[in-house]
């Protein structure tokens, strides 16, 4: 394995861990499609942030994506509760509408940049080793995306450590959480913010398709076997890393899209997990 291969696998693994932390709670809350909605609906926030700042730097893009992610969450809940439209229908209507706005903005106002639909949908993680972070002294510190993904992973771990009890209670027993003074609404929107940040950090490298697979797949597979939340989180993280390594090797052998190969491996793992689960309960 070359150094470039190492950076690609490391980046994919860090992104998978960033997706597993909020994705596990989405799966447990039966809100997996919210990850799909947010991963698409942050596009207009990204484009508007780019149009205002003229830069694709994370310090500009992350607030735009987070705001867009929270907006789609608010709109889905408003349509669901106030208009009495089923949640799945509300998700389908709102996120496709916002994603369409983002696609129109990309095609109309960013034609002269490399911010395009293909980047958003599929990403290109193979370019990660060439986007280096250079120190003031001119020393290469490694790929920029490794530092960004690693920083987000530390932030999400810290959030999980601080808010573990609140996230646990609002996930499994929201009534009890309310009775002891925990704000279910606050932690719900904080979780949606975590999903938004994970999504936008992952966009450039792996695209929206793989983000959805990483948000849902590893946690859904782990949930078939794990009975306790800490075990579920650890198992899902391990599955995510194995999927990234296996997907990269498959893509290298097949000369195919890395993001597509990782998504395919996750699907295969899910099928195998179902088979194993049935054998254990036969």
Secondary structure, DSSP 8 states (H G I E B T S, - for coil): --HHHHHHHHHHHHHHHHHHHHHHHHHHTT-HHHHHHHHHHTHHHHHHHHHHHS---HHHHHHHHHHHHHHHHHHHHHHHHHS---HHHHHHHHHHHHHHHHHHHHHHH-TTSS--HHHHHT--GGGGGGSEEE-TTS-EEEEHHHHHHHHHHHHHHHHHHHHHHHHHHHHH-HHHHHHTT--HHHHHHHHHHHHHHHHHHHHHHHHHHHHHHHHHHHHHHHHTT--SHHHHHHHHHHHHHHHHHHHHHHHHHHT--HHHHHHHHHHHHHHHHHHHHHHHT-
